[in-house]
Amino acid sequence: MTLGYCAGAVWTGQIDFGDGTGERKKYFVLLNDCLDGEQFFVALTTSQTRYGETPSPCGCPNAPCYRIEPREVACFTVRTWIQFDNSGYLSRAGLENLTKEGKVTFLQMLDEDKIRSVLACAKKSLDIPRRNLALIDRTLREKLEQRKTTAEKKTPIPTSLPSTASKEVLAVRAQFNQRCTSCRTEFVVLLGIAEADLVPIFLGSKPPPVSFLGDAEVGFALMTCAVCAP
């Protein structure tokens, strides 16, 4: 798929999203890969604080936004929120025409781990219409499959060693250990955690990322394995 015309592409420009406010200069992120006849679902970004000091990616149960720290993504020099509750639609042809007219500019792609993390966060949002959640879900699953195809089939060795981790992390470890090898690989990919880092998190010797418990919940929910699904 052409660079810039797929999920995770960051753009900026003068856009009229048909909400009566006319053209506005905005940064926006594409949240789905676009097949023939489909539109891109576009989330606008803001540097205005959303929902207080929430941890990245969000920490909110219904995920209204995804927070990016300054320079965590090169084109965002200040703290930025990708807003799932401030969105619109653009067709591939429409985006290409705006580019030719000089009204929009492709800035960069989010890295693959960040794309998966943003899409996983978006899937929790209560602000995104169901049809758009289906597009996001399809795109996320395709990216997980691509990652599983190209990555080495390694996964952290599940351990029953004593742990000083919190009871919540131990609950994640117990559920992880009940899964098959394929599910464990998918889980690691979805969370974007290096395989070598997961075991010490489970053992309590390394603190988990702030979003670990929420991301783990989403990760398990995404799995549809017929072999080991509860």
C-alpha angles and dihedrals in degrees: 000000000000113000110258095024100084141066113304096031113138117211138173133197149100106311134177108202093183095252095123097257096099125221118346132180104243142158113231139179128215112233102190143036109249122231125191111301094010130113130225115253103223127200118201120221131221138191090205110106113264122201096344125274097342117167121249126296090023117279092210117126093229096036102224090174147005119233123219120191121225111288092359080118112029098231093052107074094173133042106290136188124210101216117218089182094054106058146129145178135265129178121223090244091048092051091048091050092049088051092052090049090052093241097119135033130199109230108180147310121261110240116263096256091050092048091053091047093050092047092047089051091047090054089065093054120115089197098067117087115245094246089056092047087056090055091048092047092051092049093048093049091049091052091049090051091049090050092048091050095052101033125084111263094245126130134176112275107251108237135202093194117132112277138200092200121124119272089252092056090045089054089054090049092051092051091045091053091053091059128092123251093262092053092047090053091049091048093053092048094049095050092046091224120143111249091235090057099053098069095054089048089054091046093049094240092113126040115241121240113272091251095045099109094046093045091048091053090052091045094055091044091055094055116100099175110155092204103060108007112129 
